[in-house]
Amino acid sequence: MNVPVPTEAQLDPIRRLPKVHLHDHLDGGLRPATIVELGKQQGVDLPTEDPTELKEWFHRGANRGSLPLYLEGFAVTCGVMQTEESLARVARERVEDLAADGVVYGEVRFAPILHLDQGLNLEQVVSSVLEGTKEGCAKTGCDVRIIICGMRHMDPSANLEMAELAVDFRDRGVVGFDLAGDESGHPPKRHIEAFHYLQRENFNITIHAGEAFGLASIWQAIQFCGAHRIGHATRLVEDLEDEEAGRRSAGTLANYIDDHRICLEMCLSSNLHTGAISRLEDHPFPDYLRRGFRVCLNTDNYLMSATTLTYEWWLAQELFGLSIHDLEKLAHNAAKGAFCHHAERIELLEKKLCPAFEAARATV
Ligand SMILES: [Zn+2]
């Protein structure tokens, strides 16, 4: 699959724009050199100990047009994230890398249940990630919060426990709950108990949906599980097409999402790698943006998809002719969809996004 390759000079102005990043997996964004170092320290077997080769290995493995295959590399990254020190380090570096990418506010997600192999308990896992995140934020000035993921293939009782864990840490930097993992054959409503608990606790919910499965998955996520945001929603396009009538109109689900300003966390490169789309040019993102949906761009996984948020913005600009106004819209949409409190979102918009984009517009 050929994808456009930018020059550093093309990326630089976009990198300097303030960005908000809502869909970023902690275990999908490790630095290759860190994996090698942690692997040696912890005696974990790696496919190679050369960081450059390892980076390519992850991307090659992910870029096979299938979500289950894409997810295979996570066993390796999670394998080196089984101690408090390694979890804190990876979280700290994640914040540093987001800051270097021009992200001013981010939400990083991970599944605590995948980090219990060497005897840590769930509280230790979450505390370590929060500690590293705090250090990274203090060092860089980037504001990063955490989303706890449940896994689709796991038992509903395990995901209820994850939901309770997320709520327990709500005052310490955890702002939401997500359901991740392979979508096909694992409908979100199977975990309805966890979602009803989260709703009763007035907590924030985002769900991966419409990536490897169609409209039913998005509909269940919103109307059964109470999702406030949707991860990907690539196949919502199926509710925007009316081929028989020869026109493109919105169905009731698409209208509901638009009317209720449900934020869609879209990921261009990742969708290509998992096979959710076959060509970047055919991605429904520009259609959603032009129709006024609350869409934002995200990386999903820096390492597996060999990308950055700067690159995703550049890619969208290159493929779909986005203007500086469109980029500003993406940043505003993400800020409005963020899971921090409303007053914090307003501050983010007024203090960080608006002044910087005003200055950027003046130079265009
Ligand atoms: Zn994801």
Residues whose N, C-alpha, C, O or C-beta is under 5 A from the ligand:
A	BS01	ZN	D300
